[in-house]
Amino acid sequence: MKLNIASALILAFFATHASSNTLFETTDWVKDNVFTNGVEGPAVDTQGVLYAVNYQQQGTIGKVLGKDNVETLVTLKDGSIGNGIRFDKKGNMYIADYVNHNVLTITAKDLAQGGELTDKVKVFAHNAKMNQPNDLAIMDNGILFASDPNWQTSAGNLWRISQQGETSLLEANMGTTNGVEVSPDNNTLYVNESVQRKVWRYDLDGQGNVSNKQLLIEFDDFGLDGMRSDKAGNLYIARYGAGVIAVVSPEGKLLREIKLKGQFPTNVAFGGKDGKTVFVTMQKRGAIETFKVDIAGRAFNL
């Protein structure tokens, strides 16, 4: 991963201020009410920079340059509001726009130029049949997956989006689909259902086809939100209302619960100089919490 001077300084700052934390001990990275209650979609780019949606107001994306240091990356047009964010191997950003049934994109080249990039946001994929694309996952080859909940009916869909932006409905009439993630070997797709509190696993082939759906784990209380995998294949699942991140093995065993300061985590992302810093967006607090882990995130140096 090649770094320019600015990115190297950002990584050094992250390392200095995050690496002193005890493993699994949570501290604040961005304080209360810097983001709105819609804070979501944390993602770290190929240069180590953290992003999250709804900075200061709905419909924005914030670029987190360091502890309590955030600037506006974009203000989305046409009433769009972002949710999940992902990056591909080239550094292109993809944003789930749940208002206008889109997946939006900003190219790596535009991101590298810096500054306010509102006019650089393009529609990568659109399907009016989507309820509201919520969270995204991505294979190493660039194939995307989008969860698509209908909160009013406690139902949802699962979509695949090709490298050319073509949408395919993989499964309809699921529970309230929310968090979605690909395993490190790209052979498994995980999808959770918030209201039903279930996490499903599918076998995944190189073209993004799914088969052999199986229940990975089911929880007895609270909700499920975004999730990410580490390089060992463990899932870090935001337990909405429980105030914890649940760490679940590829076999479906609950390995640990990491206690957060707030009760309503919405999503997680791995970053830091070694991929072992986790950032958690916190609804109602409008904040971002962070903690150190012992295994790097799957997407680190993707």
Secondary structure, 3 states (H helix, E strand, C coil): CCCCHHHHHHHHHHHHHHCCCCECCCEEEECCCCEEEEEEEEEECCCCCEEEEEECCCCEEEEEEECCEEEEEEECCCCCCEEEEEECCCCCEEEEECCCCEEEEECHHHHHHCCCCHHHCEEEEECCCCCCCCCEEECCCCCEEEEEEECCCCEEEEEEECCCCCEEEEEEEECCEEEEEECCCCCEEEEEECCCCEEEEEEECCCCCEEEEEEEEECCCCCCCCEEEECCCCEEEEECCCCEEEEECCCCCEEEEEECCCCCEEEEEEECCCCCEEEEEECCCCEEEEEECCCCECCCCC
